[in-house]
Amino acid sequence: MLAEAVKDRIQSVYRQLLKSRDLTPRYGQRQMIAEIANTLGILASEEVEEPPICVIEAGTGTGKTLAYLLAVIPLAQALELKVVVATATVALQEQVSLKDIPELLQGSDLQFSYALAKGRGRYVCLSRLDLLLQGNDSLQAMMDLYGEELEDPGGGDLALYEHMLEALSAGDWKGDRDDWSQPISDANWRPVTVDNAQCMGPKCSHFRNCCFYQARESLDKADCIVSNHDLVLADLALGGGVILPDPQDCIYIFDEAHHLPFKSNNHFASFTRIRATSGWLERTEALLPRLVTDDLLASSQQVLLENLIRATRESLNEAWLLFEQTLASVDVVDRYESRTQHAFKSGIVPPEVQDLAGILANQFTRLNAGFQDIAADLKATLDEDVDAQRTTQAEVWFPLLGSLCKRAEACQALWLSFAVSDQAGAAPVARWLSMNEVGNYPDIALSSSPVLAADNLQQRLWQTCAGAVLTSATLSALGEFAMLKLRAGLPSHTRYLSIPSPFNFAEAGVLSIPRMNCDPSQTEQHTDFIAAALPRLLEPDCAALMLFSSRRQMLDVMERLPKPWQDKVLCQDDFQKAQLLKYHRQRVDNHEGSLIFGLSSFAEGVDLPGKYCTHVLIAKIPFAVPNDPIEMTLSDWIEQQGMNPFMTLAVPDAAFRLVQASGRLLRNETDTGRITLFDERLVNRRYGSAILDSLPPYRRELLRDLPSLT
């Protein structure tokens, strides 16, 4: 049978790889290979009613990347399917394509082609580059319109753009931002790239040499595509098979899969700002006469659009007054983000808001249709190709019209979200307002987001793909996969496996909870304790990571540290992540002592093995921010289902985050060190014992007194 032949092939490649690299077989790695092969094997052995899906939590040190590549690629080749590896971070995407796949190819007789997939925004647009260097008037018009998004073209680095053109002409560069010899700032990159709405595709005069489409062509020929979650979600939102191969022809591997539900929510969320949108419409109105002058818009169309824009701006003014009153009545101000915020309970907006949102949704629908008509006319002009000057004008204006369509469509989606009611019994959509300062001017922002990714992922992915593997070092919470099932909407036939890390946690690490006699809710006392404790717990030549749940507390602890210890701190707010980690390693190498202060983004994806991190300190159990509108709305819904939101959502989520944070300590089998958690609730609260039991089996020192200062 084909299934048995594929399994034999997988085992053969695995033996070759172990021999070529002189490796000892890892039990967890073999478990993972077998589970993936058994789950996806039905694709080769029988009629498949539903796409097979498996979820594998593989602890640090399992060797999961090689395991999933080994298990999936031989099967995909036998069935003539594509493999799409999707990571959550650029760093892991590059590790898979630059290290793991080459090692697999070099260490075995397995042969397959692979390509790195990136979004359009990572590639230079030749048309835009050409216009920038020519200083075209219509490009200046685009910059005028998008002043808040794009830099002044005169402020761009024209010498850099000349250098780019020379490198492209010489064949020394393929237009990939990440392959340029020096980092390119966002200010210099934004003017030379486009999004999908601005791209003319085959109609562009530069299409034959287009950097993005040349890279895209390589994906059609590759057996394995190394992508990222965002690009997969973007492709699925377009119906699938637009950017990446058709989902039914793909086996997806989602590494760092715990990010997928949240990225999906972000991807299908909507957002707008009232005053910024009104200003954009005003600038759009001012550009219409230029289109008429260039004979690309009829005067009658101009009048219709101008009237519609003015009516839409009047509706936006009504919305401003209505929401300003709503926010004025809000008592709680998020002082960390310096904004007033109001989440509509259970996502339900008042009738007057719903009615006005319906009017605005209709107006933006009509605006979008009007812009789409102009864009279609421009495409027709490009097709005719009879008047060189007119064709050039159409090519210059088309990206601008694409931007107008995209922005009108985004506004339409947001207002439509506020205009409709959620389906009875289904998880609601979170809807909220916030007052933001934008360029010293207040603006009211409206946002909406699904609270669960379940429906979107079920419809667009789990029901359409050939098969899928989800993996990460941390996927379960409190020993169960219930949270992932809920948030990602995984089907009932999904198979689950948890593979423990091979590390000897009891010998390698100590989990310490000092006696504090205070609760994290006693903010001042808790902050004072941490500031006083750090010099007692750490040596002057320390290599440590301190994780906070609150930026305010992080800064307050820093201010209260003795001056010599302040000098040892590398704070997340002061450096880019990669630069901060580089400085930290240099300090440790020089025996100077280094203490990183970071927030949640440093609780995962930070790899400081061996001497570079021997102590991880955690300010408190990392419960989610209590005023997050999405989690608030989800909690309301969970409560309506007769469940306890705290025990159903908050505690498992906190346990998950704490496992991730503590995982920064031991990065390989020879690492040793200590974890200190400044939170007695782990010991003296009933839910604390459940969280404690979900942590790896470190040696425990609970409620110990701090050492004295020497």
NORRA-V312991 format. One record per pair of residues at least 12 apart in sequence whose C-alpha atoms are under 8 Angstrom apart, sorted by the first residue. I is the first residue (numbers start at 1). J is the second residue. Records with the same first field share a line. If there is no record, write none. Layout:
BEGIN
I = J / J
END
This chain:
BEGIN
1 = 45
2 = 44 / 45
3 = 41 / 42 / 44 / 45
6 = 74 / 75 / 78
7 = 37
9 = 74
10 = 70 / 71 / 74
13 = 70 / 108 / 109 / 110
14 = 70 / 108
16 = 107 / 108 / 109
17 = 104 / 107 / 108
20 = 107 / 108
21 = 107
26 = 62
28 = 58 / 62 / 499 / 500 / 501 / 502
29 = 62 / 63 / 64 / 67
30 = 67
31 = 499
32 = 56 / 58 / 64 / 67 / 68 / 499
33 = 67 / 68 / 70 / 71
34 = 71
35 = 54 / 497
36 = 54 / 68 / 71 / 72 / 469
37 = 71 / 72
39 = 52 / 53 / 54 / 495
40 = 52 / 53 / 72 / 467
41 = 75
44 = 75 / 79
50 = 463
51 = 462 / 463 / 464 / 465 / 466 / 467 / 468
52 = 466 / 467 / 468 / 493 / 494
53 = 462 / 467 / 468 / 469 / 470 / 493 / 494 / 495
54 = 468 / 469 / 470 / 494 / 495 / 496 / 497
55 = 469 / 470 / 471 / 494 / 495 / 496 / 497
56 = 469 / 470 / 471 / 472 / 475 / 496 / 497 / 498 / 499
57 = 471 / 472 / 473 / 474 / 475 / 476 / 497 / 498 / 499 / 500
58 = 471 / 472 / 473 / 474 / 498 / 499 / 500 / 501
59 = 472 / 473 / 474 / 499 / 500 / 501 / 502
60 = 473 / 501 / 502 / 667 / 668
61 = 501 / 502 / 503 / 667 / 668 / 669
62 = 499 / 501 / 502
65 = 96 / 100
66 = 100 / 101 / 104
68 = 253
69 = 101
72 = 251
73 = 224
76 = 251
77 = 223
81 = 223 / 249 / 250 / 251
82 = 222 / 223 / 224 / 225 / 245 / 249 / 250 / 251
83 = 223 / 224 / 225 / 250 / 251 / 252 / 253
84 = 224 / 225 / 226 / 227 / 250 / 251 / 252 / 253
85 = 224 / 225 / 226 / 227 / 228 / 252 / 253 / 254 / 255
86 = 226 / 227 / 228 / 229 / 232 / 252 / 253 / 254 / 255
87 = 226 / 227 / 228 / 229 / 254 / 255 / 256 / 257
88 = 228 / 229 / 230 / 255 / 256 / 257 / 259 / 260
89 = 228
90 = 228
93 = 226 / 227 / 228
96 = 226
97 = 114 / 115 / 116 / 226
112 = 222 / 223 / 224
113 = 221 / 222 / 223 / 224
114 = 219 / 222 / 223 / 224 / 225 / 226
115 = 218 / 219 / 222 / 224 / 225 / 226
116 = 219 / 225 / 226 / 227
117 = 215 / 216 / 219 / 225 / 226 / 227 / 228
118 = 227 / 228 / 231
119 = 231
120 = 193 / 194 / 195 / 196 / 212
121 = 193 / 194 / 195
122 = 176 / 177 / 178 / 193
123 = 175 / 176 / 177 / 193 / 211 / 212
124 = 175 / 176 / 177 / 192 / 193 / 194 / 211 / 212
125 = 192 / 193 / 194 / 210 / 211 / 212
126 = 192 / 206 / 210 / 211
127 = 204 / 205 / 206
128 = 191 / 192 / 193 / 194
129 = 161 / 165 / 191 / 192
131 = 396
132 = 153 / 191 / 192
133 = 158 / 161 / 162
138 = 396 / 397
139 = 396 / 397
140 = 153
141 = 287
142 = 400
144 = 283
145 = 280 / 283 / 284 / 287
146 = 280
150 = 187 / 190 / 191
151 = 187 / 188 / 190 / 191
153 = 191
156 = 187 / 188 / 191
157 = 188
174 = 211
175 = 211 / 212
176 = 211
194 = 399
197 = 399 / 402 / 403 / 405 / 406
198 = 398 / 399 / 400 / 401 / 402 / 403
199 = 399 / 402
200 = 395 / 398 / 399
203 = 379 / 382 / 383
204 = 395
216 = 243
219 = 244 / 245
220 = 245
229 = 254 / 260 / 263
230 = 263 / 267
231 = 243
232 = 244
233 = 264 / 267
234 = 267
236 = 460 / 461
237 = 460
239 = 460
240 = 460
247 = 461 / 464 / 465 / 466
248 = 464 / 465 / 466
249 = 465 / 466
250 = 465 / 466 / 467
251 = 465 / 466 / 467 / 468 / 469
252 = 465 / 467 / 468 / 469
253 = 468 / 469 / 470 / 471
254 = 468 / 469 / 470 / 471
255 = 470 / 471 / 472
256 = 470 / 471 / 472 / 473
257 = 470 / 471 / 472 / 475
258 = 472 / 474 / 475 / 484
260 = 488
261 = 452 / 453 / 454 / 487 / 488
262 = 453
264 = 453 / 456 / 457
265 = 449 / 450 / 451 / 452 / 453
266 = 449
268 = 449 / 450
269 = 447 / 448 / 449 / 450
270 = 410 / 411 / 413 / 414 / 447 / 448 / 449
271 = 410 / 411 / 414 / 445 / 446 / 447 / 448
272 = 410 / 411 / 414 / 445 / 446 / 447
273 = 443 / 444 / 445 / 446
274 = 316 / 319 / 320 / 443 / 444 / 445 / 446
275 = 316 / 443 / 444
276 = 443
278 = 313 / 316
281 = 309 / 313
282 = 309
285 = 305 / 306 / 309
288 = 302
289 = 302
294 = 393
296 = 374 / 377 / 378 / 394
297 = 374
305 = 367 / 370
308 = 363 / 367
309 = 367
312 = 360 / 363 / 364
315 = 356 / 359 / 360
316 = 360
319 = 353 / 356
320 = 444
322 = 353
323 = 433 / 444
324 = 444
327 = 340 / 341 / 342 / 433 / 434 / 435
330 = 342
336 = 551 / 552
338 = 436
339 = 434 / 435 / 436 / 437
340 = 434 / 435 / 436
341 = 432 / 433 / 434 / 435
342 = 432 / 433 / 434
343 = 430 / 431 / 432 / 433 / 629
344 = 430 / 431 / 432
345 = 633 / 636
346 = 428 / 429 / 430 / 632 / 633 / 634 / 636 / 637
347 = 428 / 429 / 430 / 431 / 432 / 633
348 = 421 / 431
349 = 418 / 431
353 = 418 / 419
354 = 418 / 419 / 420
355 = 419
356 = 419
357 = 415 / 416 / 418 / 419
358 = 415 / 416 / 418 / 419 / 420
360 = 412 / 415
361 = 411 / 412 / 413 / 414 / 415 / 416 / 419
362 = 412
364 = 408 / 409 / 411 / 412
365 = 408 / 409 / 412
367 = 408
368 = 404 / 405 / 408 / 409
369 = 405
371 = 401 / 404 / 405
372 = 401 / 402 / 405
374 = 401
375 = 398 / 401 / 402
378 = 394 / 395 / 397 / 398
379 = 394 / 398
381 = 394
382 = 394 / 395
414 = 446 / 447 / 448
417 = 448
418 = 431 / 448
427 = 450 / 451 / 452 / 634 / 637
428 = 450 / 451 / 633 / 634 / 637
429 = 448 / 449 / 450 / 451 / 633
430 = 448 / 449 / 450 / 451 / 629 / 630 / 633 / 634
431 = 446 / 447 / 448 / 449 / 629
432 = 446 / 447 / 448 / 629
433 = 445 / 446 / 447
434 = 446
449 = 630
450 = 630
451 = 630 / 631 / 633 / 634
452 = 486 / 487 / 488 / 489 / 634
453 = 487 / 488 / 489
454 = 486 / 487 / 488 / 489 / 490
455 = 489
457 = 488 / 489
458 = 489 / 490 / 491
462 = 490 / 491
474 = 656 / 659 / 660
475 = 656
476 = 656
477 = 652 / 653 / 655 / 656 / 694
478 = 652 / 655 / 656 / 690 / 691 / 693 / 694
479 = 694
481 = 496
483 = 649 / 652 / 653
502 = 669
503 = 668 / 669
504 = 669
505 = 696 / 697 / 698 / 699
506 = 697 / 698 / 699
507 = 698 / 699
508 = 666 / 670 / 671 / 672 / 673 / 698
509 = 666 / 672 / 673 / 674 / 675 / 698 / 699
510 = 673 / 674 / 675 / 698 / 699 / 700 / 701
511 = 674 / 675 / 676 / 677 / 698 / 699 / 700 / 701 / 702
512 = 674 / 675 / 676 / 677 / 700 / 701 / 702 / 703 / 704
513 = 676 / 677 / 678 / 679 / 680 / 701 / 702 / 703 / 704
514 = 676 / 677 / 678 / 680 / 702 / 703 / 704 / 705 / 706
515 = 680 / 702 / 703 / 704 / 705 / 706
516 = 529 / 678 / 679 / 680 / 703
518 = 680
519 = 679 / 680 / 681
520 = 620 / 679
527 = 553 / 556 / 557
528 = 557 / 560
530 = 557 / 619 / 678
531 = 557 / 558 / 560 / 561
532 = 561
533 = 706
535 = 565 / 709
536 = 706 / 707 / 708 / 709 / 710
537 = 706 / 707
539 = 593
540 = 592 / 593
541 = 588 / 591 / 592 / 593 / 594
542 = 588 / 592 / 593 / 594 / 595 / 614
543 = 588 / 593 / 594 / 595 / 611 / 612 / 613 / 614 / 615
544 = 594 / 595 / 596 / 612 / 613 / 614 / 615 / 616 / 617
545 = 595 / 596 / 597 / 598 / 613 / 615 / 616 / 617
546 = 595 / 596 / 597 / 598 / 616 / 617 / 618 / 619
547 = 597 / 598 / 599 / 600 / 602 / 603 / 616 / 617 / 618 / 619 / 661
548 = 597 / 598 / 599 / 600 / 618 / 619 / 620
549 = 599 / 600 / 619 / 620 / 622
550 = 599
551 = 599
554 = 597 / 598
568 = 593 / 594 / 595
569 = 594 / 595 / 596 / 597
570 = 584 / 594 / 595 / 596 / 597
571 = 596 / 597 / 598
572 = 596 / 597 / 598 / 599
584 = 596 / 612
585 = 612
588 = 611 / 612
602 = 661
603 = 657 / 660 / 661 / 662 / 664
604 = 660 / 661 / 663 / 664
606 = 664
607 = 664 / 667
608 = 664 / 665 / 667
609 = 665 / 666 / 667 / 668 / 671
610 = 666 / 667 / 668 / 670 / 671 / 672
611 = 671
613 = 665 / 673
614 = 665 / 671 / 672 / 673 / 674
615 = 665 / 673 / 674 / 675 / 676
616 = 662 / 664 / 665 / 674 / 675 / 676
617 = 675 / 676 / 677 / 678
618 = 661 / 675 / 676 / 677 / 678
619 = 677 / 678 / 679
620 = 677 / 678 / 679
621 = 654 / 655 / 658 / 677 / 679 / 682
622 = 654 / 655 / 657 / 658
623 = 650 / 651 / 653 / 654
624 = 650 / 653 / 654
635 = 649
651 = 687 / 691
652 = 691
654 = 691
655 = 691 / 694 / 695
658 = 695
659 = 694 / 695 / 696
662 = 675
680 = 703
683 = 702
END
